[in-house]
Amino acid sequence: MSPRYLTKTRFKLACECPTKLYYTRKSQYPDKKNTDPFMLSLAEGGFQVGELAKQYFPGGHDIKALGYEESLAQTNKLLERENVTIYEAAVLFENLFIRADVLQKRGNLLSLIEVKAKSVDTDEEEPFLTTKGFVTSEWKSYLYDVAFQKHVVERAFPKFSVAASLMLADKYALCPTDGLNQKFKIVADDRGRKSVVVRDISPEDLRPRLLCQINVDDIIDKIWKGRDTKEPNPLSFFERIDMFANYYQRDEKIHEPISARCGKCEFKATPEEEAAGLKSGFKECWKHQLHWTDADFEEPLVLDVWSFAGKDKLLNAGVYRMADLEEEDINPKADKEPGISTSERRWMQVEKVKTGDTTAWLDKDNLRAQIESWTFPLHFIDFETTMVAIPFNKGRHPYETIAFQFSHHQVEANGTVCHKGEYLHAEQGVFPNYDFVRALKQELENDEGTVFRYAAHENTVLNHIYRQLKEDKTQIADRGELCAFIQSITTSSGSTADKWEGPRNMVDMLKLVKRFYYDPHTNGSNSIKQVLPAVLNSSDYLKNKYSKPIYGAKGGIPSKNYRDWQWITTKDGNIIDPYKRLPKLFENIPDEALDQLLVDNDRLADGGAAMTAYARMQFEEMSQYERHELQSALLKYCELDTLAMVMIYESWREWAL
């Protein structure tokens, strides 16, 4: 059997929840975050940043061996030299094992460099700390990671001094050359195993540096002494490491008290998985703590209450089920805006559970007033974006927003629906943002119809491109026209110097959902992927219209990517979620797993699967057939997002008018 070492990945998992150490990498416990790590690294830019970092430490030795013994033997042999640089250095102390991104030996000094696919504001004096000197929540996991690694290196090599640094993308750095992005490619061998190939890096590509190295020894000292947080832990940093490592080595479960974070547990088995004999780590924890049976999980839990910060307080008071909540627990209060407030909507969710009411709620009067204020034709748009670590062009910053795709549906006053247009930029190594806005402008400039988005993403992206246009020193003939168009359909964000609210400022359908509509079948979620199935199940109009193969049919609803498509199909009397009928973007990797994994500051990234697919088309060597299939899937994916917006509008029109 493979040794059970506490690695930096397992240490990070245990810091989230110690109990997860028992469930991880066990096939009987389905892991909703278990996906191809190479694919995740690709989407986040991790492989690019890692390979670029090696270029800043030339002449190093890459430890490619995967096994513990061989990688350790190779590392220790290299460390016999007076001076050496090692990539992916393997270090073992007792039952602790790490692979260091870069380990440099200079005499009796070991420099540990941890490379992260994340940008840092180098203008900040203390980018990792709060004003009170505590580690920020944004950087905690990264700093704990390198603190763990430094501990292992110091214990493994006690005669050496150890200095630890983070290497990160400099938010304000400018890419030194064109084409640098495309010098990092993914290739597959004859067994399908993928690796990164770096091609033709020149000295000019590396000056000035896109990545910066920041020493974190002082912050690690804070962490080791327990001064990194205002909430002291009963166990020291080192005691936690020892506990995690020993329990993991013995394959024993650490029983952590249940808390609000259980709601995000990835070890939740679906009913279908449990029926197939798999286990739910989440249920096991709650059963152990509360002596529950399977029947106790059939009712909605406090964890399911929408956007509620008081979950831990209730759990600590012994309140576990939503039906046991009282009005004073939620304390609903009205505000001065039309519709219901956040707290009122939260109480509505609880009250419907308590009374067994499964019907949808709609504020018809206020929603009708909104609908009557809109100008036809109505335009529904959705963007797919990414942020690449290494810019496409000289003079651009790391992790600038890249807008590579949009979809556009149009609805006429007589109810006619049309997939009016789309844009997908798949050419490798080309900055698409200005062409993206030009194409969007052509779609929307022909009338004064109301434009709709779902959530803030589209407004944020257009604000970002506006700043890019303003700051770009190259000649852009239509710069003024593009900026004026962006201003016409958006409102300025806090980070934009210019302030405006456009005459066609996009209507946010998510805000309309939150204020005027609630369906218990969404389970409190406002995601369009939850709202769409709910409206399909409750709207007779949609059931009648979309149960016929009219979408993309001659004389039916024009579509760019579907032919004779029937959106409403049923299984065992239930409507099948249209999103589950889309072609898969990745073999053997659920798209929802990618969406779950691409997390920034505890917020799910928009379009995680689409972002990953775009990254593949940019950096992976693939056949033209594969590229075409991926593009086709992306177009269908984005088209459904705007059709979903149309369907939600159609259901509201049916109910409110």
Summary of the structure (lengths in Angstrom):
residues: 657
radius of gyration: 26.6
end to end distance: 66.7
largest distance: 80.2
contacts: 2006
relative contact order: 0.10
helix: 42%
strand: 18%
